[in-house]
Protein backbone atom coordinates (compact mmCIF):
# COMPACT_ATOMS: atom_id res chain seq x y z
CA UNK A 1 0.00 0.00 0.00
CA UNK A 2 1.47 3.35 -0.99
CA UNK A 3 1.57 6.31 1.40
CA UNK A 4 -1.29 8.35 -0.11
CA UNK A 5 -3.63 5.32 0.19
CA UNK A 6 -2.62 4.84 3.83
CA UNK A 7 -3.15 8.52 4.48
CA UNK A 8 -6.66 8.30 3.02
CA UNK A 9 -7.40 5.23 5.18
CA UNK A 10 -6.29 7.01 8.35
CA UNK A 11 -8.34 10.07 7.47
CA UNK A 12 -11.40 7.88 6.91
CA UNK A 13 -10.96 5.98 10.21
CA UNK A 14 -10.55 9.23 12.12
CA UNK A 15 -14.04 10.27 11.05
CA UNK A 16 -15.65 7.08 12.43
CA UNK A 17 -17.23 7.05 15.92
CA UNK A 18 -15.92 3.59 16.95
CA UNK A 19 -12.37 3.18 18.32
CA UNK A 20 -10.03 1.84 15.65
CA UNK A 21 -6.30 1.33 15.19
CA UNK A 22 -4.17 0.40 12.18
CA UNK A 23 -1.40 -2.18 12.73
CA UNK A 24 1.25 -3.87 10.66
CA UNK A 25 1.93 -7.61 10.64
CA UNK A 26 4.52 -7.17 13.42
CA UNK A 27 1.83 -6.05 15.90
CA UNK A 28 3.02 -2.44 15.79
CA UNK A 29 0.38 0.30 15.87
CA UNK A 30 0.68 2.56 12.82
CA UNK A 31 -2.08 4.97 13.81
CA UNK A 32 -5.16 5.32 16.01
CA UNK A 33 -8.31 7.33 15.37
CA UNK A 34 -9.63 10.02 17.71
CA UNK A 35 -12.26 7.70 19.24
CA UNK A 36 -9.57 5.18 20.25
CA UNK A 37 -7.33 7.85 21.78
CA UNK A 38 -10.27 9.23 23.72
CA UNK A 39 -11.69 5.91 24.99
CA UNK A 40 -8.68 3.62 25.33
CA UNK A 41 -5.49 5.62 25.76
CA UNK A 42 -6.67 8.71 27.61
CA UNK A 43 -5.30 10.90 24.84
CA UNK A 44 -1.79 9.41 25.01
CA UNK A 45 -0.17 8.71 21.63
CA UNK A 46 0.15 4.99 20.82
CA UNK A 47 1.64 5.06 17.30
CA UNK A 48 4.85 3.03 17.17
CA UNK A 49 3.95 0.88 20.20
CA UNK A 50 2.93 -2.79 20.12
CA UNK A 51 -0.80 -3.52 20.37
CA UNK A 52 -0.29 -6.21 23.05
CA UNK A 53 1.75 -3.81 25.15
CA UNK A 54 -0.94 -1.12 25.03
CA UNK A 55 -3.98 -3.38 25.50
CA UNK A 56 -2.65 -6.04 27.88
CA UNK A 57 0.69 -4.81 29.27
CA UNK A 58 2.20 -7.98 27.76
CA UNK A 59 5.82 -8.32 26.65
CA UNK A 60 4.88 -10.79 23.91
CA UNK A 61 1.94 -11.13 21.47
CA UNK A 62 -1.36 -12.33 22.94
CA UNK A 63 -1.13 -15.84 21.50
CA UNK A 64 2.23 -16.33 23.26
CA UNK A 65 0.70 -15.19 26.55
CA UNK A 66 -2.22 -17.63 26.53
CA UNK A 67 -4.75 -15.34 24.83
CA UNK A 68 -6.36 -15.63 21.40
CA UNK A 69 -4.78 -13.10 19.02
CA UNK A 70 -7.17 -11.64 16.42
CA UNK A 71 -4.31 -10.30 14.31
CA UNK A 72 -2.66 -13.72 14.04
CA UNK A 73 -6.02 -15.38 13.34
CA UNK A 74 -6.77 -12.79 10.66
CA UNK A 75 -3.33 -13.23 9.10
CA UNK A 76 -3.73 -17.01 8.95
CA UNK A 77 -7.33 -17.00 7.67
CA UNK A 78 -6.88 -13.84 5.55
CA UNK A 79 -10.35 -12.74 6.67
CA UNK A 80 -11.86 -10.70 9.50
CA UNK A 81 -11.69 -12.32 12.95
CA UNK A 82 -13.49 -11.57 16.25
CA UNK A 83 -12.40 -12.26 19.82
CA UNK A 84 -13.36 -11.10 23.31
CA UNK A 85 -10.52 -9.68 25.41
CA UNK A 86 -9.89 -7.97 28.72
CA UNK A 87 -8.22 -4.65 27.85
CA UNK A 88 -6.54 -2.04 30.01
CA UNK A 89 -8.38 1.27 29.70
CA UNK A 90 -8.26 4.58 31.60
CA UNK A 91 -11.23 3.24 33.59
CA UNK A 92 -9.51 -0.05 34.50
CA UNK A 93 -9.79 -3.50 32.92
CA UNK A 94 -12.85 -3.87 30.68
CA UNK A 95 -14.33 -6.57 28.46
CA UNK A 96 -13.78 -5.51 24.86
CA UNK A 97 -15.06 -7.12 21.67
CA UNK A 98 -12.25 -6.92 19.11
CA UNK A 99 -12.63 -7.35 15.35
CA UNK A 100 -9.53 -7.39 13.12
CA UNK A 101 -9.81 -6.90 9.36
CA UNK A 102 -6.91 -7.30 6.89
CA UNK A 103 -6.23 -4.43 4.45
CA UNK A 104 -4.61 -5.33 1.14
CA UNK A 105 -2.31 -3.29 -1.09
CA UNK A 106 -2.80 -2.75 -4.82
CA UNK A 107 -1.18 -6.15 -5.50
CA UNK A 108 -3.59 -8.03 -3.24
CA UNK A 109 -1.11 -8.61 -0.44
CA UNK A 110 -2.04 -7.98 3.19
CA UNK A 111 -0.30 -4.75 4.18
CA UNK A 112 -2.12 -3.65 7.35
CA UNK A 113 -4.82 -4.65 9.78
CA UNK A 114 -7.63 -2.44 11.05
CA UNK A 115 -8.78 -3.35 14.54
CA UNK A 116 -12.17 -2.18 15.81
CA UNK A 117 -12.91 -2.21 19.55
CA UNK A 118 -16.26 -2.09 21.31
CA UNK A 119 -16.48 -2.00 25.11
CA UNK A 120 -18.97 -4.60 26.36
CA UNK A 121 -21.56 -2.71 28.40
CA UNK A 122 -23.44 -5.84 29.50
CA UNK A 123 -20.66 -7.21 31.76
CA UNK A 124 -18.03 -5.88 34.13
CA UNK A 125 -14.59 -7.18 35.07
CA UNK A 126 -14.70 -5.06 38.24
CA UNK A 127 -17.17 -5.00 41.15
CA UNK A 128 -20.46 -3.59 39.87
CA UNK A 129 -23.81 -2.73 41.39
CA UNK A 130 -25.75 -4.54 38.66
CA UNK A 131 -25.40 -6.85 35.68
CA UNK A 132 -22.99 -9.67 34.91
CA UNK A 133 -19.64 -9.68 36.70
CA UNK A 134 -16.61 -11.86 35.99
CA UNK A 135 -13.25 -12.24 34.29
CA UNK A 136 -12.44 -15.96 34.55
CA UNK A 137 -11.93 -18.02 31.36
CA UNK A 138 -15.24 -19.84 31.93
CA UNK A 139 -17.09 -16.53 32.29
CA UNK A 140 -15.42 -15.00 29.21
CA UNK A 141 -16.32 -18.08 27.13
CA UNK A 142 -19.96 -17.67 28.14
CA UNK A 143 -19.91 -13.90 27.52
CA UNK A 144 -18.43 -14.38 24.05
CA UNK A 145 -21.38 -16.62 23.11
CA UNK A 146 -23.81 -14.07 24.55
CA UNK A 147 -22.37 -11.34 22.33
CA UNK A 148 -22.33 -13.56 19.24
CA UNK A 149 -25.98 -14.61 19.47
CA UNK A 150 -27.44 -11.33 20.79
CA UNK A 151 -27.67 -9.45 17.43
CA UNK A 152 -29.67 -12.31 15.87
CA UNK A 153 -33.22 -13.43 16.62
CA UNK A 154 -32.15 -17.05 17.23
CA UNK A 155 -33.75 -18.90 20.14
CA UNK A 156 -31.33 -19.29 23.06
CA UNK A 157 -31.32 -22.08 25.65
CA UNK A 158 -29.47 -21.31 28.89
CA UNK A 159 -28.18 -24.42 30.64
CA UNK A 160 -26.48 -24.88 34.00
CA UNK A 161 -26.97 -25.45 37.69
CA UNK A 162 -29.52 -23.50 39.71
CA UNK A 163 -28.32 -20.16 41.03
CA UNK A 164 -25.81 -19.46 38.25
CA UNK A 165 -27.51 -16.24 37.12
CA UNK A 166 -29.34 -17.43 34.02
CA UNK A 167 -31.89 -14.59 34.19
CA UNK A 168 -29.05 -12.05 34.31
CA UNK A 169 -27.56 -13.69 31.22
CA UNK A 170 -30.95 -13.50 29.50
CA UNK A 171 -31.11 -9.77 30.35
CA UNK A 172 -27.62 -9.30 28.88
CA UNK A 173 -28.67 -10.96 25.61
CA UNK A 174 -31.75 -8.73 25.47
CA UNK A 175 -29.74 -5.56 26.17
CA UNK A 176 -27.19 -6.39 23.46
CA UNK A 177 -29.86 -7.15 20.86
CA UNK A 178 -31.78 -5.03 18.38
CA UNK A 179 -34.81 -5.54 20.66
CA UNK A 180 -33.18 -3.68 23.56
CA UNK A 181 -35.81 -0.92 23.49
CA UNK A 182 -38.59 -3.51 23.73
CA UNK A 183 -39.85 -5.22 26.91
CA UNK A 184 -38.16 -8.09 28.71
CA UNK A 185 -40.87 -10.42 30.04
CA UNK A 186 -39.95 -13.31 32.35
CA UNK A 187 -42.21 -16.35 32.88
CA UNK A 188 -41.60 -18.97 35.58
CA UNK A 189 -42.71 -22.29 34.08
CA UNK A 190 -42.44 -24.22 37.37
CA UNK A 191 -45.83 -25.21 38.79
CA UNK A 192 -47.80 -23.97 35.77
CA UNK A 193 -51.26 -25.54 35.36
CA UNK A 194 -52.90 -25.70 31.94
CA UNK A 195 -55.49 -23.03 32.76
CA UNK A 196 -52.94 -20.72 34.36
CA UNK A 197 -50.44 -21.23 31.51
CA UNK A 198 -52.92 -20.27 28.81
CA UNK A 199 -54.42 -17.29 30.62
CA UNK A 200 -51.01 -15.96 31.70
CA UNK A 201 -49.25 -16.52 28.40
CA UNK A 202 -52.05 -15.79 25.94
CA UNK A 203 -54.42 -13.61 27.98
CA UNK A 204 -58.19 -13.94 27.88
CA UNK A 205 -61.30 -12.24 26.59
CA UNK A 206 -63.98 -10.71 28.78
CA UNK A 207 -66.44 -13.41 29.82
CA UNK A 208 -64.11 -16.28 28.88
CA UNK A 209 -64.72 -17.83 32.31
CA UNK A 210 -66.24 -16.96 35.67
CA UNK A 211 -64.47 -13.89 37.02
CA UNK A 212 -63.18 -12.71 33.64
CA UNK A 213 -64.75 -9.26 33.90
CA UNK A 214 -62.42 -7.65 31.36
CA UNK A 215 -60.00 -8.51 28.60
CA UNK A 216 -56.53 -9.35 29.94
CA UNK A 217 -53.30 -8.94 28.01
CA UNK A 218 -51.14 -12.07 28.01
CA UNK A 219 -47.37 -12.17 28.50
CA UNK A 220 -46.80 -13.05 24.83
CA UNK A 221 -48.55 -9.84 23.85
CA UNK A 222 -46.72 -7.92 26.58
CA UNK A 223 -43.38 -9.15 25.14
CA UNK A 224 -44.19 -7.87 21.64
CA UNK A 225 -41.11 -6.29 20.10
CA UNK A 226 -38.93 -7.58 22.92
CA UNK A 227 -37.80 -10.79 24.62
CA UNK A 228 -39.82 -13.58 26.24
CA UNK A 229 -37.79 -15.43 28.89
CA UNK A 230 -39.15 -18.86 29.87
CA UNK A 231 -37.41 -19.83 33.09
CA UNK A 232 -37.27 -23.49 34.20
CA UNK A 233 -38.78 -24.70 30.96
CA UNK A 234 -37.88 -28.27 31.94
CA UNK A 235 -40.66 -28.15 34.55
CA UNK A 236 -43.37 -27.60 31.93
CA UNK A 237 -45.81 -30.56 31.71
CA UNK A 238 -46.11 -32.38 28.37
CA UNK A 239 -49.64 -31.05 27.75
CA UNK A 240 -48.36 -27.48 27.99
CA UNK A 241 -45.30 -28.22 25.88
CA UNK A 242 -47.68 -28.89 22.96
CA UNK A 243 -49.25 -25.44 23.34
CA UNK A 244 -45.85 -23.76 23.54
CA UNK A 245 -44.62 -25.64 20.47
CA UNK A 246 -47.63 -24.47 18.46
CA UNK A 247 -46.93 -20.86 19.47
CA UNK A 248 -43.29 -21.14 18.39
CA UNK A 249 -43.98 -22.96 15.12
CA UNK A 250 -46.89 -20.83 13.90
CA UNK A 251 -45.91 -17.51 15.46
CA UNK A 252 -49.56 -17.01 16.40
CA UNK A 253 -51.72 -17.43 19.48
CA UNK A 254 -55.32 -17.01 20.56
CA UNK A 255 -56.59 -15.48 23.79
CA UNK A 256 -58.60 -17.79 26.05
CA UNK A 257 -62.22 -17.40 24.94
CA UNK A 258 -61.17 -15.64 21.75
CA UNK A 259 -61.62 -16.61 18.10
CA UNK A 260 -59.01 -14.44 16.40
CA UNK A 261 -55.46 -15.70 15.86
CA UNK A 262 -52.99 -12.97 16.77
CA UNK A 263 -49.37 -12.61 15.56
CA UNK A 264 -46.57 -13.04 18.11
CA UNK A 265 -43.41 -10.93 17.89
CA UNK A 266 -40.78 -11.85 20.46
CA UNK A 267 -37.29 -13.28 20.79
CA UNK A 268 -37.30 -16.51 22.83
CA UNK A 269 -34.79 -17.26 25.60
CA UNK A 270 -35.41 -20.37 27.69
CA UNK A 271 -33.52 -21.66 30.73
CA UNK A 272 -33.33 -24.86 32.73
CA UNK A 273 -31.11 -26.66 35.22
CA UNK A 274 -32.37 -30.02 33.98
CA UNK A 275 -30.77 -32.31 31.39
CA UNK A 276 -33.29 -31.81 28.60
CA UNK A 277 -31.51 -34.26 26.30
CA UNK A 278 -31.99 -37.03 28.89
CA UNK A 279 -35.62 -35.93 29.38
CA UNK A 280 -36.16 -36.30 25.63
CA UNK A 281 -34.82 -39.85 25.82
CA UNK A 282 -37.16 -40.54 28.77
CA UNK A 283 -40.04 -38.99 26.79
CA UNK A 284 -40.75 -36.43 29.51
CA UNK A 285 -39.82 -33.54 27.20
CA UNK A 286 -40.93 -33.28 23.58
CA UNK A 287 -38.19 -33.86 21.04
CA UNK A 288 -39.63 -31.35 18.56
CA UNK A 289 -39.85 -28.64 21.24
CA UNK A 290 -36.31 -29.38 22.39
CA UNK A 291 -34.89 -28.77 18.94
CA UNK A 292 -37.10 -25.70 18.53
CA UNK A 293 -35.70 -23.97 21.63
CA UNK A 294 -32.12 -25.31 21.40
CA UNK A 295 -30.96 -23.27 18.41
CA UNK A 296 -28.11 -21.70 20.37
CA UNK A 297 -27.30 -23.30 23.75
CA UNK A 298 -25.20 -21.37 26.27
CA UNK A 299 -23.80 -22.99 29.39
CA UNK A 300 -23.72 -20.80 32.50
CA UNK A 301 -20.76 -21.97 34.61
CA UNK A 302 -21.14 -22.92 38.27
CA UNK A 303 -19.07 -21.06 40.88
CA UNK A 304 -16.71 -24.00 41.34
CA UNK A 305 -15.88 -23.66 37.62
CA UNK A 306 -14.93 -19.99 38.07
CA UNK A 307 -13.46 -19.76 41.61
CA UNK A 308 -11.22 -16.82 40.67
CA UNK A 309 -14.41 -14.76 40.22
CA UNK A 310 -15.66 -15.31 43.78
CA UNK A 311 -13.89 -12.28 45.38
CA UNK A 312 -15.11 -10.11 42.52
CA UNK A 313 -18.66 -11.42 42.86
CA UNK A 314 -18.54 -11.11 46.65
CA UNK A 315 -17.59 -7.43 46.48
CA UNK A 316 -20.27 -6.82 43.83
CA UNK A 317 -22.94 -8.53 45.92
CA UNK A 318 -21.83 -6.63 49.02
CA UNK A 319 -22.42 -3.41 47.08
CA UNK A 320 -25.87 -4.65 46.08
CA UNK A 321 -27.12 -5.92 49.45
CA UNK A 322 -25.07 -3.90 51.96
CA UNK A 323 -26.84 -1.23 53.96
CA UNK A 324 -23.60 0.71 54.43
CA UNK A 325 -21.63 1.87 51.41
CA UNK A 326 -18.22 1.51 53.07
CA UNK A 327 -18.65 -2.12 54.08
CA UNK A 328 -15.72 -4.33 53.08
CA UNK A 329 -14.43 -7.88 53.51
CA UNK A 330 -11.32 -8.76 55.45
CA UNK A 331 -8.65 -10.63 53.42
CA UNK A 332 -9.37 -13.72 55.54
CA UNK A 333 -13.08 -13.50 54.68
CA UNK A 334 -12.38 -13.35 50.93
CA UNK A 335 -9.99 -16.31 51.26
CA UNK A 336 -12.66 -18.26 53.18
CA UNK A 337 -15.28 -17.50 50.53
CA UNK A 338 -12.93 -18.50 47.71
CA UNK A 339 -12.25 -21.89 49.31
CA UNK A 340 -15.91 -22.72 49.92
CA UNK A 341 -17.98 -24.96 47.63
CA UNK A 342 -21.30 -23.20 46.89
CA UNK A 343 -23.84 -25.83 45.89
CA UNK A 344 -26.41 -23.03 45.45
CA UNK A 345 -23.92 -20.99 43.39
CA UNK A 346 -24.39 -17.19 43.19
CA UNK A 347 -27.77 -17.35 44.93
CA UNK A 348 -26.17 -19.06 47.95
CA UNK A 349 -23.25 -16.62 47.93
CA UNK A 350 -25.65 -13.67 47.92
CA UNK A 351 -27.64 -15.08 50.85
CA UNK A 352 -24.46 -15.68 52.84
CA UNK A 353 -23.27 -12.11 52.26
CA UNK A 354 -26.64 -10.57 53.06
CA UNK A 355 -26.72 -12.49 56.35
CA UNK A 356 -23.17 -11.33 57.13
CA UNK A 357 -24.14 -7.67 56.62
CA UNK A 358 -26.82 -8.13 59.28
CA UNK A 359 -24.43 -9.81 61.73
CA UNK A 360 -21.55 -7.36 61.35
CA UNK A 361 -21.70 -4.26 63.55
CA UNK A 362 -18.91 -2.29 61.92
CA UNK A 363 -17.62 -1.75 58.40
CA UNK A 364 -15.50 -4.92 58.30
CA UNK A 365 -17.02 -8.30 57.45
CA UNK A 366 -14.88 -11.17 58.75
CA UNK A 367 -15.00 -14.97 58.66
CA UNK A 368 -17.02 -15.09 61.88
CA UNK A 369 -19.86 -13.22 60.16
CA UNK A 370 -19.86 -15.68 57.24
CA UNK A 371 -19.40 -19.08 58.87
CA UNK A 372 -22.79 -20.73 59.27
CA UNK A 373 -23.24 -22.98 62.32
CA UNK A 374 -26.78 -23.87 61.23
CA UNK A 375 -25.36 -26.36 58.74
CA UNK A 376 -24.37 -28.71 61.60
CA UNK A 377 -26.99 -31.42 62.07
CA UNK A 378 -28.46 -31.32 65.61
CA UNK A 379 -28.54 -34.60 67.47
CA UNK A 380 -31.86 -36.29 68.17
CA UNK A 381 -33.25 -36.34 71.70
CA UNK A 382 -31.51 -39.66 72.42
CA UNK A 383 -28.24 -38.40 70.94
CA UNK A 384 -28.53 -40.57 67.83
CA UNK A 385 -27.63 -39.44 64.32
CA UNK A 386 -30.73 -39.32 62.12
CA UNK A 387 -31.78 -37.90 58.78
CA UNK A 388 -35.35 -37.24 57.72
CA UNK A 389 -34.53 -37.03 54.03
CA UNK A 390 -32.49 -38.80 51.37
CA UNK A 391 -29.25 -36.88 50.68
CA UNK A 392 -26.27 -37.48 48.43
CA UNK A 393 -23.38 -39.50 49.89
CA UNK A 394 -21.05 -36.49 50.11
CA UNK A 395 -23.62 -34.59 52.19
CA UNK A 396 -24.24 -37.68 54.33
CA UNK A 397 -20.55 -37.97 55.17
CA UNK A 398 -20.24 -34.26 55.91
CA UNK A 399 -23.25 -34.25 58.23
CA UNK A 400 -22.20 -37.43 59.98
CA UNK A 401 -18.68 -36.11 60.66
CA UNK A 402 -20.12 -32.84 62.01
CA UNK A 403 -22.39 -34.83 64.36
CA UNK A 404 -19.59 -37.15 65.47
CA UNK A 405 -17.17 -34.31 66.16
CA UNK A 406 -19.80 -32.49 68.29
CA UNK A 407 -20.24 -35.52 70.59
CA UNK A 408 -18.56 -35.46 74.04
CA UNK A 409 -16.20 -38.22 72.90
CA UNK A 410 -15.44 -36.50 69.60
CA UNK A 411 -11.76 -35.74 70.26
CA UNK A 412 -9.79 -36.09 66.98
CA UNK A 413 -7.55 -38.99 68.02
CA UNK A 414 -10.32 -41.15 69.44
CA UNK A 415 -12.78 -40.25 66.67
CA UNK A 416 -10.30 -41.08 63.92
CA UNK A 417 -9.65 -44.48 65.52
CA UNK A 418 -13.34 -45.30 65.74
CA UNK A 419 -13.86 -44.23 62.14
CA UNK A 420 -10.96 -46.39 61.02
CA UNK A 421 -9.05 -43.53 59.40
CA UNK A 422 -5.96 -41.52 60.24
CA UNK A 423 -6.14 -38.17 62.06
CA UNK A 424 -4.73 -36.57 58.91
CA UNK A 425 -7.57 -38.00 56.79
CA UNK A 426 -10.14 -36.93 59.40
CA UNK A 427 -8.74 -33.40 59.45
CA UNK A 428 -8.83 -33.24 55.65
CA UNK A 429 -12.45 -34.43 55.54
CA UNK A 430 -13.50 -31.94 58.22
CA UNK A 431 -11.80 -29.10 56.34
CA UNK A 432 -13.53 -30.16 53.10
CA UNK A 433 -16.85 -30.19 54.94
CA UNK A 434 -16.36 -26.61 56.12
CA UNK A 435 -15.61 -25.52 52.54
CA UNK A 436 -18.65 -27.26 51.05
N, C-alpha and C positions, 0 to 999 in steps of 0.2 A: 504494500500500500504506500503510495507516495505521500509526501507531506501535506499538500493541499487537501487530499481526500481525508486524511486524519484530522486536519484542522476543521473541516466541515463536520466530521463526525462529532468532535468535541463540542463544537458550537451547537449542534442539534441536541446532544445529551444535556447540555447546560440549560436548555429551555424546558426540559421535562421535569415534572413535579416529583417523580420517584428518585430516590438515591441511586446513583449509578457510578461505576468506575470503569476505566479501560485498563486492561493489563496485557502484558506480553506473555509469551509461553514460559518465561522464567519466573512467573509469579510477581513480577515487578509492576507496581501501579504506574501507568503512564499519565493518567489524569483522572480527576474526580469532578463531578458536576456540583453545582451550588447546593443542591438538596442533600447530597452525601456529606459535604463539608459541614452543613448546618446540623444534620441529624446524627452523624456518626463520628465526626472528628472534632466537634466543638470549634470549627473554624480553622483548625491547625492543618497546614499543608501536608499532603500524604504522597504527592508525586515523587517517584524515585524509591519509595519504600516497598517492602514486600507485603503482599496482601495478608499472609498468615501472621505477620508480625503486628500489623495494625489491628486485625480483627480478633486474634486469639492470644497475642503475646507469645507466640510460638517462635522457636529458633529454626524450625524446619517446616516444610509444607504440611498441610493438614493430614494428608494420607500417611505421612511418616510419623504422625503424632497420634494415630488411632482414630482420626476423624475421616469422614468421607470428603473428598476434595472435588468440588464441582468443576474446577478448571481442568483437572486431570481427566475426569469423566468426559467432559466436553471434547477434550483433545483426542481421546481414544475413540469416542463415538462419532466425532465430527458433527454433532448436533447439540442443541440446547439441552442442559441438564439442570435438575432442581434438587436441592438438599435443604435440610433444616439444621441450622447451627445455633450455638450460643456465641454471641458476639459481645465484645467489650464496646460499650458506648459511654458517652458522658453521663448517662443516667445509671450506669452499672451494667452487669451482664443482662442481655435480653435475648429471647428467642427471635431468630431472624430467618425468614424464608429467602433463600438465595437462588437466583436463576442465572446461569452463565451461558452466553450465546457466542459462538465463534464468528469472527468477522474476517472475510476473505479479501485478498488483494485482487488486482486486475487479472492475475494469472490463475485465480482459483485456489491459491494456497492460504491456509489460515495464518493471518498476520497478528491479530489481536483478539481479545475476548472482552465482551461487555458484560459486566456483572450487575444485576439489579437486585436490590435488597428491600425487603418489606418487613418491618417489625410486626411480630405476631401480637395482636392486642388481646387475643382470647386466652392467653396463658402468661404466667409470670415465673421467672427464675429466682425471684426474691420474695420475701414475705409479703402477702397482699391481703387486703380486706375482703376481696371477693374473687370469684372465678377460679380457674385451674391454676395449680401451683406445682412446680416440679422442675428438675433438671437432670434426673437420672436417665441412663440409656433407655430403660423400659418406658419411662414417661415420654421421652422425646420420640421414640418409635410410634407410640400411640398418637401423639400430637401431630406427627407428620401425616398419618393416615387421616386424621380429622381435617387437616388443611387441604389434603388432596381431594377428599370426597365432598367437602362443603360447597364448592361452587356448582356442583351438579344437583340434579333432583333425584339421584339414586336413593333407594331405600337403604337405611343403615340399621344393622343389628349390633347392639352393644352387648358384649359377653363378659363375664367375669364374676367374681365372688360378690356377695352382698356387701354393701358399705364401701365400694370402691369409687363412688362418685359418678355413676353412670348418668344421672340427670344433669350434673354439671357439664359432662362431656356433650350431652345432647344440646344443652344451651350453647356451648361453644360452636358446635356445628351450625346451629341456627344463626348465631351472630356473625359467622364468617360466610354465610350464604347470601344469595341474591334476595332471599325472603326475610332478611334481617328486620325490615320495617314492619313485617307482618306479625301476627300473634304467635306466641309459643304456648301450646295447650297440652298439658300433661294429664294422662288418664292412668289410674291405677287399676290394672286388670285383675288383681287378686280379689277373690270373693265376689266377683260380678255374677249376678243372676241374669237370666235371659231377659226378663222384663226391665231390670235396671240398666243392663247393657244397651238395649235398644233405645230406651227413653233418654239415657244420658248421652249416648253417642249420636243418635239421629234426631233427637227431639220428638215432640209430639204436637198434634193438632188439638185445638180446643174441643172438649167432649170426647176425646179418644178413649177415656176410661173415667171411672168415678174419681172425682177430685181434679180432673184436668179442666180447670176453669178458664184457661187461656192457652194460647199457643206458646210452646217453649222451644227456644233455640237449642239445638244439640251441639256437642263439642266438635263434631265434624264441620258444622257450619261456622262455629266460632273460630276454627283454625284456618278458615279460608284465606288464602294468600300467604299463609305462614307454615308452621311446623306442628304436626300432631305427634306427640311422644307417648307411646304405649309402654308403660312400665310393667315389668313382671308379666310379659306376654305368655310365658310358659305356664302361668296359672289359669289361663283362659280355657274353660270347658270346651269339648269338641263341638257341641251344638252352637256355641258362639263363634268358634273358629270359622264355621261355614259362613256366617253372616259377615265376618270381617273379610274373608276371602272374596266374597261377592263385591263388597265395597271397593277393595283394591283392584279387582280385575275389571270391573265395569266403570269405576270412577263415578258412580252414581249411588244415591241412597234415597230412602223414602221415610218421611217422618211417621212415627206411630200414629195410626188413624188417618194417614194421608193417602192420596191416590197419585200424586204427582212425583215423578222421579226427578231428583235435583242433582246438579253436577257438584262433584267434590273437587276442591282445589287445595291440596296440602302436600307437604313433603313428609314422608313417614320415617320416624326413627323409633325402633322398638328396642327393648332391653330385657334381659333375663339373666338370672344366676344359674338356671338349669341347663343341662346338656340336651339341647333340642334335638340334636342328631340321634342321641340314644332314645329320646321320646318318640321320634319318628319310627325308629325300629320297633319300639314297643307299641306302636299305633295309639299313643296317647296324644300325639300332636300330628296334625295333617301334613303330609309330605308336600302337597301343592302349596299350602300356606308357608311352610318353611322356606321353600325356594323363592317364594314371592317376597318375603321380608329379608332374605339373606343375601341381597345383592352385594352389599359391601360390609362384611363383618369387621368389627373393631374390638380387640381385646383390651379391657381396662385392667391394668396390673394390680395385684394385691400389694399390700404394704411390705410383705416379706420379700417381694420381688423388686422393691425400690427402697431399701432401708436407708440409703443415703439421703432420701427426701424427707425422712421423718423429722429432723430438726427444723427444716424449712416449713413443713406442714404444721408442726407444733407452734411455731412462732406466728404463722398465719392464723391458725385457729384461736390462739390466745388473743390476737387482735380482734377477732370476730366475736368472741364470747366474753372477753374480759370486761369487767365493769370499770377498771382503772386503766387509763391509757399507758401508764408507765410500768405496768406489770412486766416481769421478765422471768425467764427460767435460770436457775443456777446451772453451771456446767455439768454438775453431777446429775441434775434432773434430765437434761438433754441426753446424757450418756445412758441413763436408765431407760428413757423412752426408746432410744435407738436400739437397745438390746432386747426389748420386749417383743413378743410375738402377738400381734393383734388379730385375733380370729374374726373380729367384727370390722377390721380395716379402719378406714378414715372415720366412720361413724363411731366406733369404739374409742378411737383416739380423741375425737371431739368431746365425747361424754366424760372421759377421764380428765381432760383439761378443764372443762366447765366445772366439774366437781372440785378440782384443785383450786380454782379461783374463789370458790365459796369457802374453802377450808383455810386458805392463806389469809393472814391478817395484814401483812405488809405488802411491799411491791415484789418481793422475791418468792418465786414458787420453787420449792425444793422437793427432793424425793419423798419426804414424809407426807407431803400433800398429795402425791400421786399414787403411792403404794396403797392397794386396796385390800384390807383385811377381810372383807366380806366374802372373798373368793374361797376362803378356808371353809371346808365342810364341817358344820357343828356336829358333835357326837350326839347320838340318840340318848334317851333318858337312862338307858342301862349301860351307856358307854360304848355301845357297839357301833361299827361302821356300817351305814346303810345308805342306799341310793333309792330314790323313788322314781327314777327314770333310766332309760337306756342311754348310755353315753359311749363315745368312742374310747378305744383302749388307752390312748394317750391321756385323755381327760381322767379316766378311771385311775390310772397310775398316779397322776398328779394329785388327785383328791385323796387317794389312799395314803400317800406319803405325807400330805399335810396333816391328815388325821392322826397318823402314827406318830409323827414328830410332836404333836400337841399333847400326847398322852404323858402321864407322870413318869413313865419308864421309857420316854422317848429320847434318852441321851444318845448321841451319834454312835458311840462305840457299840453299845448294847443293841441299838436298833439295827445297825448294819449287820451284826451277827445273826439276829433273828430273821432278817430278810435274806440272809445268805449271799450278801454282796460285801464288797470292801467299803471302808469309810470313804475312800476317794470316789467310788462309783455313787455312793449315796449322796455325797456333797454335790457331785455333778448333776444328778437327777433333781435335787432340791433347787439348785440354781436354775436349771432349765425350767422347772415349774414356776419359779418366780417370774421368768421372762416370758412365759406363755400367756 
